[in-house]
């Protein structure tokens, strides 16, 4: 299953180097992320599929603050982390949270911008990964994310 999802993610999100320009795109709240310099150093000029899981664990909350372009480029790394790591921790919680459509106006605008920036193929890949995570201690939060937007019958912005 994980190799299939890995292939789905690679096809939907072709790996390309993460540039400094993408990282500091001012659409996000990047300046509010306390460890932004460390994160930038760890991911700059790398591709999402080459990032070490320890980088994602150390910077689980970075995905909250990223601008839209950086979010789209780094989201597959976080999704792959879900696929490859069975445990429950900050990465799983944070990914589920940012992929859950909220009613708060600011959070809804951010979610909507980010989703509009994804292709139909990328949105389908996100749904597949979330669906694969609906089990055990992750079931409730992944189901909440799926039902908030990602299931076909809810997917409108």
Protein Blocks (a to p, Z undefined) as FASTA:
>chain_A
ZZmmmmmmmmmmccddddfklmmockbmmlmpmklmmmmmmmgopafklpcfklmmmmmm
mmmmpcfklmmmmmmmmmmmmmmpmbdcfklmmmmmmmpccfblklmmmmmmmmmmpcfk
lmmmmmmmmmmmngcjllmmmmmmmmmmmpmklmcZZ
